Amino acid sequence: MVVEIPNEIQNIVIFGSGLMGSGIAQIAIENGYNVTLIGRSMDKLQQSKTKLSNGLTRIAKKRFANDVETQSDFVDGCLDNLRLCINSDEANLEDADLIIEAIVENLKVKQKLLAEIENVISE
Ligand SMILES: NC(=O)c1ccc[n+]([C@@H]2O[C@H](COP(=O)([O-])OP(=O)(O)OC[C@H]3O[C@@H](n4cnc5c(N)ncnc54)[C@H](O)[C@@H]3O)[C@@H](O)[C@H]2O)c1
C-alpha cells in the first residue's frame, strides 16, 4: 500500500517505538520529514534508533555502493531528522502536522492515549 503524504506536512509525531513505529519513523526520516518518536523508556527508544540506523545503513550501502563517506553522510543526515521522547509533553504535539499512533494492540490503551492527546493537538 502506498500512502501519499500531503506536501504541507513536515513534522510527524509517532507514538510507539515498536516494530511499526520505528519502521514508519525510518521511512519518514529517510524522506526528509522531522520525526518525533515517542516510546515508553529511553532504553527502548535507543534500541529502536539502533535498529533504524542499521536499516538506513543497509539502504545507504545499496544506494551509494563504494562511497563510504556518502553512506555515512546519508545515515547521519537522516538521523538528524529524528528526535526521541518519552514524554508527550516534550513532543510539541501542537506543532505536529501528522500524528501516528502505533502503540500496543489494546483498544483501551489506544483510547486512553487518544483521549489524552485530543485536547493538545492542532486541527
Ligand atoms: N507489526 C505488524 O506487522 C503490524 C501490522 C499492522 C498493524 N500493526 C499494528 O500496529 C500497532 C503496533 O504494532 P507493533 O507490531 O509495532 O507492536 P510492538 O509491540 O512492536 O510495539 C508497540 C510499542 O508500543 C509501546 N507502547 C505501549 N503503550 C504506549 C504508550 N501509551 N505510549 C507510547 N508507546 C506505547 C510499547 O512499549 C511497544 O514498544 C498495533 O496496533 C498493531 O496491531 C502491526
The ligand as an ORCA input file, in Angstrom:
! r2SCAN-3c Opt
* xyz 0 1
  N       3.697     -5.485     13.270
  C       2.890     -5.504     12.216
  O       3.143     -6.153     11.178
  C       1.624     -4.674     12.216
  C       0.909     -4.554     11.029
  C      -0.245     -3.764     11.005
  C      -0.664     -3.124     12.159
  N       0.022     -3.275     13.304
  C      -0.469     -2.577     14.490
  O       0.423     -1.537     14.851
  C       0.419     -1.377     16.261
  C       1.845     -1.539     16.801
  O       2.311     -2.825     16.455
  P       3.826     -3.272     16.636
  O       3.991     -4.523     15.880
  O       4.736     -2.107     16.366
  O       3.843     -3.601     18.203
  P       5.098     -3.625     19.186
  O       4.677     -4.428     20.350
  O       6.342     -3.967     18.455
  O       5.208     -2.095     19.629
  C       4.254     -1.437     20.414
  C       5.020     -0.408     21.218
  O       4.112      0.495     21.826
  C       4.661      0.846     23.083
  N       3.602      1.458     23.883
  C       2.587      0.876     24.564
  N       1.821      1.835     25.130
  C       2.359      3.030     24.785
  C       2.030      4.386     25.060
  N       0.967      4.712     25.829
  N       2.811      5.389     24.524
  C       3.871      5.087     23.749
  N       4.241      3.800     23.466
  C       3.498      2.812     23.978
  C       5.218     -0.470     23.623
  O       6.149     -0.245     24.642
  C       5.854     -1.030     22.352
  O       7.191     -0.580     22.219
  C      -0.547     -2.422     16.817
  O      -1.819     -1.844     16.975
  C      -0.567     -3.476     15.715
  O      -1.732     -4.229     15.691
  C       1.168     -4.023     13.365
*
